[in-house]
Structures are given as C-alpha cells and as structure tokens.
C-alpha cells in the first residue's frame, strides 16, 4: 500500500469515527431532551391532579368552616393562578404560592374536630397527601433529567455537537420560597 492510500484510509477511518461519535452524541442529547419533556408531562399530570382536588377539598370544608371564607378564597385564587400558569418560572411561582396557601388551609382545618372526622374530607385529605408526594417525585425526576442534559450540553466533547444543533441548557423546576420545598403537611389523625 502506498503512503497516499494509507493516509486516505486513515482519514476515512477518522471521519467515520467522528461521524459515529457525532451521531451517538446527537442521539444522546435528543434522548435527554425527550426525557425532560416526558418528566415535565409527569409533573403536569400531577399538578392537574392537585388542581382538580383543591375545589373538592374547599367544597367539603365550606359547610364546616363557613366563617373561614378568606382562607377558602385564598386557596381558590391560588389554585386558579397555578392552573393558568404557562412558563416554567410562572408555574414555579404559582405552585409555590399554592403550596403555601394549602399549608395554611390545612393548619386552619385542624381546628375543626367535626371536619377531621368527616369521611369524605379525610379521603380528600389523604388523596392530597398522596398527590403531594407524587408531585415531589415528579419534580425530582424532571430535575434529574435536566441535570443530565445540562451536563451533556456543557461537557466536552458533547458540547460541540450540542452547539452545532442548538441544544441549550434547561431550567430546573424550583420553588421560589425555599421553606416550601416539602409537601403540604396533612395530619390524618
């Protein structure tokens, strides 16, 4: 084999290796982006579930705590705001507010022993607690996916492919008020 042929063969092998690396990096980035979209849809499903539970919870309480109208109105308004939010930042802010209002709501409801004994209220309260846990897990899964993508977008050599195909860092789902990171406390007893 001549030197020219060997150089050409070496270049072809190098180009094939670069192509394979680029394809693998691109496919990995697409997979991570799709994982983020899936994780976001899981958060969205759980938030909708919570948004659907809140009016039922408010209705169950109305008969027992009619004089807590301000608290009930605050829950309803926060729920509407959260349900209408669209951007990640707006959703984070609205969900932070809803979490805080629900926490205050549940604290106020603790002072009504007859309400705490009501079967439908207890079932709704338990469903809300379960939903809060699901939301927490969905947020964690979303943020894990964002971490994986952001690492790929920033780390060499996959950052070259990310730049070529306009993959960008994604934002984490974070609550604005750091004291409200925990799920709403629900006392079932």
C-alpha positions as a Markdown table, in Angstrom:
| # | Residue | x | y | z |
|---|---|---|---|---|
| 1 | Unk | 0.0 | 0.0 | 0.0 |
| 2 | Unk | 1.3 | 3.4 | -0.9 |
| 3 | Unk | 1.6 | 6.2 | 1.7 |
| 4 | Unk | -1.1 | 8.2 | 0.0 |
| 5 | Unk | -3.5 | 5.3 | 0.2 |
| 6 | Unk | -2.7 | 4.8 | 3.9 |
| 7 | Unk | -3.2 | 8.5 | 4.6 |
| 8 | Unk | -6.5 | 8.4 | 2.8 |
| 9 | Unk | -7.6 | 5.2 | 4.7 |
| 10 | Unk | -6.6 | 6.8 | 8.0 |
| 11 | Unk | -8.6 | 9.9 | 7.1 |
| 12 | Unk | -11.6 | 7.8 | 6.2 |
| 13 | Unk | -11.4 | 5.9 | 9.5 |
| 14 | Unk | -11.0 | 9.2 | 11.4 |
| 15 | Unk | -14.0 | 10.7 | 9.6 |
| 16 | Unk | -16.1 | 7.5 | 10.2 |
| 17 | Unk | -15.1 | 7.6 | 13.9 |
| 18 | Unk | -16.0 | 11.4 | 14.2 |
| 19 | Unk | -19.3 | 10.7 | 12.4 |
| 20 | Unk | -20.2 | 7.8 | 14.8 |
| 21 | Unk | -19.2 | 9.9 | 17.8 |
| 22 | Unk | -21.3 | 12.8 | 16.5 |
| 23 | Unk | -24.3 | 10.6 | 15.8 |
| 24 | Unk | -24.0 | 9.0 | 19.3 |
| 25 | Unk | -23.7 | 12.4 | 21.0 |
| 26 | Unk | -26.7 | 13.8 | 19.0 |
| 27 | Unk | -28.9 | 10.8 | 19.8 |
| 28 | Unk | -28.0 | 11.0 | 23.4 |
| 29 | Unk | -28.9 | 14.7 | 23.5 |
| 30 | Unk | -32.2 | 14.0 | 21.8 |
| 31 | Unk | -32.9 | 11.2 | 24.2 |
| 32 | Unk | -32.2 | 13.5 | 27.2 |
| 33 | Unk | -34.4 | 16.3 | 25.7 |
| 34 | Unk | -37.2 | 13.9 | 25.2 |
| 35 | Unk | -36.7 | 12.6 | 28.8 |
| 36 | Unk | -37.1 | 16.1 | 30.0 |
| 37 | Unk | -40.3 | 16.6 | 28.1 |
| 38 | Unk | -41.7 | 13.3 | 29.5 |
| 39 | Unk | -40.7 | 14.3 | 33.0 |
| 40 | Unk | -42.3 | 17.6 | 32.6 |
| 41 | Unk | -45.5 | 16.0 | 31.4 |
| 42 | Unk | -45.5 | 13.8 | 34.6 |
| 43 | Unk | -45.2 | 17.0 | 36.7 |
| 44 | Unk | -48.1 | 18.5 | 34.7 |
| 45 | Unk | -50.3 | 15.5 | 35.2 |
| 46 | Unk | -49.7 | 15.6 | 39.0 |
| 47 | Unk | -50.2 | 19.3 | 39.2 |
| 48 | Unk | -53.5 | 18.9 | 37.3 |
| 49 | Unk | -54.5 | 16.2 | 39.7 |
| 50 | Unk | -53.8 | 18.6 | 42.7 |
| 51 | Unk | -55.6 | 21.4 | 40.9 |
| 52 | Unk | -58.6 | 19.1 | 40.5 |
| 53 | Unk | -58.6 | 18.0 | 44.2 |
| 54 | Unk | -58.5 | 21.6 | 45.6 |
| 55 | Unk | -62.0 | 22.6 | 44.7 |
| 56 | Unk | -63.4 | 19.3 | 46.1 |
| 57 | Unk | -61.5 | 19.9 | 49.3 |
| 58 | Unk | -62.8 | 23.5 | 49.5 |
| 59 | Unk | -66.3 | 22.3 | 49.0 |
| 60 | Unk | -66.0 | 19.7 | 51.7 |
| 61 | Unk | -64.8 | 22.4 | 54.1 |
| 62 | Unk | -67.4 | 25.0 | 53.3 |
| 63 | Unk | -70.1 | 23.5 | 55.4 |
| 64 | Unk | -68.0 | 23.2 | 58.4 |
| 65 | Unk | -66.0 | 26.4 | 58.2 |
| 66 | Unk | -68.1 | 29.0 | 56.5 |
| 67 | Unk | -66.5 | 31.8 | 58.6 |
| 68 | Unk | -63.1 | 30.9 | 57.1 |
| 69 | Unk | -64.1 | 32.5 | 53.8 |
| 70 | Unk | -60.8 | 34.4 | 53.4 |
| 71 | Unk | -58.8 | 31.2 | 53.7 |
| 72 | Unk | -61.1 | 29.4 | 51.2 |
| 73 | Unk | -60.9 | 32.3 | 48.8 |
| 74 | Unk | -57.1 | 32.4 | 49.0 |
| 75 | Unk | -57.0 | 28.6 | 48.2 |
| 76 | Unk | -59.3 | 29.1 | 45.2 |
| 77 | Unk | -57.4 | 32.1 | 43.9 |
| 78 | Unk | -54.0 | 30.3 | 44.3 |
| 79 | Unk | -55.4 | 27.2 | 42.5 |
| 80 | Unk | -56.7 | 29.3 | 39.6 |
| 81 | Unk | -53.4 | 31.1 | 39.3 |
| 82 | Unk | -51.4 | 27.8 | 39.3 |
| 83 | Unk | -53.8 | 26.2 | 36.8 |
| 84 | Unk | -53.3 | 29.2 | 34.4 |
| 85 | Unk | -49.5 | 29.5 | 34.6 |
| 86 | Unk | -47.7 | 28.5 | 31.4 |
| 87 | Unk | -43.9 | 29.2 | 31.6 |
| 88 | Unk | -41.6 | 27.3 | 34.0 |
| 89 | Unk | -40.9 | 30.4 | 36.0 |
| 90 | Unk | -44.7 | 31.3 | 36.3 |
| 91 | Unk | -45.6 | 27.7 | 37.2 |
| 92 | Unk | -42.8 | 27.5 | 39.8 |
| 93 | Unk | -44.0 | 30.8 | 41.4 |
| 94 | Unk | -47.7 | 29.9 | 41.3 |
| 95 | Unk | -47.1 | 26.4 | 42.7 |
| 96 | Unk | -45.0 | 27.9 | 45.5 |
| 97 | Unk | -47.9 | 30.2 | 46.3 |
| 98 | Unk | -50.5 | 27.3 | 46.1 |
| 99 | Unk | -48.3 | 25.1 | 48.3 |
| 100 | Unk | -48.1 | 27.8 | 51.0 |
| 101 | Unk | -51.8 | 28.5 | 50.9 |
| 102 | Unk | -52.6 | 24.8 | 51.1 |
| 103 | Unk | -50.4 | 24.5 | 54.1 |
| 104 | Unk | -52.1 | 27.4 | 55.9 |
| 105 | Unk | -55.5 | 25.9 | 54.8 |
| 106 | Unk | -54.7 | 22.5 | 56.3 |
| 107 | Unk | -53.5 | 24.2 | 59.5 |
| 108 | Unk | -56.8 | 26.1 | 59.9 |
| 109 | Unk | -58.8 | 22.9 | 59.2 |
| 110 | Unk | -57.0 | 21.2 | 62.1 |
| 111 | Unk | -59.1 | 23.3 | 64.5 |
| 112 | Unk | -62.4 | 21.7 | 63.3 |
| 113 | Unk | -62.7 | 18.3 | 65.0 |
| 114 | Unk | -66.0 | 17.5 | 63.3 |
| 115 | Unk | -64.4 | 18.2 | 59.9 |
| 116 | Unk | -61.4 | 15.9 | 60.8 |
| 117 | Unk | -64.0 | 13.1 | 61.5 |
| 118 | Unk | -65.8 | 13.6 | 58.1 |
| 119 | Unk | -65.1 | 10.6 | 55.8 |
| 120 | Unk | -65.1 | 12.5 | 52.5 |
| 121 | Unk | -62.8 | 15.2 | 53.9 |
| 122 | Unk | -60.4 | 12.6 | 55.2 |
| 123 | Unk | -60.4 | 10.8 | 51.8 |
| 124 | Unk | -59.7 | 14.1 | 50.1 |
| 125 | Unk | -57.0 | 14.9 | 52.6 |
| 126 | Unk | -55.3 | 11.6 | 52.0 |
| 127 | Unk | -55.6 | 12.0 | 48.3 |
| 128 | Unk | -54.0 | 15.4 | 48.5 |
| 129 | Unk | -51.1 | 14.0 | 50.6 |
| 130 | Unk | -50.6 | 11.2 | 48.0 |
| 131 | Unk | -50.6 | 13.8 | 45.2 |
| 132 | Unk | -48.1 | 16.0 | 47.0 |
| 133 | Unk | -45.7 | 13.0 | 47.2 |
| 134 | Unk | -46.2 | 12.3 | 43.5 |
| 135 | Unk | -45.5 | 15.9 | 42.7 |
| 136 | Unk | -42.3 | 15.8 | 44.7 |
| 137 | Unk | -41.2 | 12.6 | 42.9 |
| 138 | Unk | -42.1 | 14.0 | 39.5 |
| 139 | Unk | -40.1 | 17.2 | 40.2 |
| 140 | Unk | -37.1 | 15.2 | 41.3 |
| 141 | Unk | -37.3 | 13.1 | 38.1 |
| 142 | Unk | -37.6 | 16.2 | 36.0 |
| 143 | Unk | -34.6 | 17.9 | 37.7 |
| 144 | Unk | -32.6 | 14.7 | 37.3 |
| 145 | Unk | -33.2 | 14.8 | 33.5 |
| 146 | Unk | -32.4 | 18.5 | 33.3 |
| 147 | Unk | -29.1 | 17.7 | 35.1 |
| 148 | Unk | -28.2 | 15.0 | 32.7 |
| 149 | Unk | -28.9 | 17.2 | 29.7 |
| 150 | Unk | -27.2 | 20.2 | 31.1 |
| 151 | Unk | -24.1 | 18.1 | 31.8 |
| 152 | Unk | -24.0 | 16.9 | 28.2 |
| 153 | Unk | -24.6 | 20.4 | 26.8 |
| 154 | Unk | -21.7 | 21.8 | 28.8 |
| 155 | Unk | -19.2 | 18.9 | 28.9 |
| 156 | Unk | -16.5 | 18.3 | 26.2 |
| 157 | Unk | -16.8 | 16.8 | 23.6 |
| 158 | Unk | -20.6 | 16.5 | 23.5 |
| 159 | Unk | -20.8 | 20.3 | 23.9 |
| 160 | Unk | -19.5 | 20.6 | 20.3 |
| 161 | Unk | -22.4 | 18.6 | 19.0 |
| 162 | Unk | -24.9 | 20.4 | 21.3 |
| 163 | Unk | -23.7 | 23.7 | 20.0 |
| 164 | Unk | -23.9 | 22.6 | 16.3 |
| 165 | Unk | -27.5 | 21.5 | 16.8 |
| 166 | Unk | -28.6 | 24.3 | 19.1 |
| 167 | Unk | -29.2 | 22.2 | 22.2 |
| 168 | Unk | -29.5 | 24.5 | 25.2 |
| 169 | Unk | -29.4 | 24.2 | 29.0 |
| 170 | Unk | -32.8 | 23.7 | 30.6 |
| 171 | Unk | -34.1 | 25.3 | 33.8 |
| 172 | Unk | -34.7 | 23.4 | 36.9 |
| 173 | Unk | -38.2 | 23.2 | 38.5 |
| 174 | Unk | -37.5 | 25.1 | 41.7 |
| 175 | Unk | -39.8 | 26.6 | 44.3 |
| 176 | Unk | -39.2 | 30.2 | 44.9 |
| 177 | Unk | -39.7 | 30.0 | 48.6 |
| 178 | Unk | -37.1 | 27.6 | 49.9 |
| 179 | Unk | -39.2 | 26.9 | 53.1 |
| 180 | Unk | -41.9 | 25.4 | 50.9 |
| 181 | Unk | -39.9 | 22.6 | 49.4 |
| 182 | Unk | -41.6 | 20.0 | 51.5 |
| 183 | Unk | -45.1 | 18.6 | 50.6 |
| 184 | Unk | -48.1 | 20.0 | 52.3 |
| 185 | Unk | -48.3 | 18.6 | 55.8 |
| 186 | Unk | -51.5 | 16.6 | 56.1 |
| 187 | Unk | -52.5 | 15.2 | 59.5 |
| 188 | Unk | -54.9 | 12.3 | 59.1 |
| 189 | Unk | -55.5 | 11.7 | 62.8 |
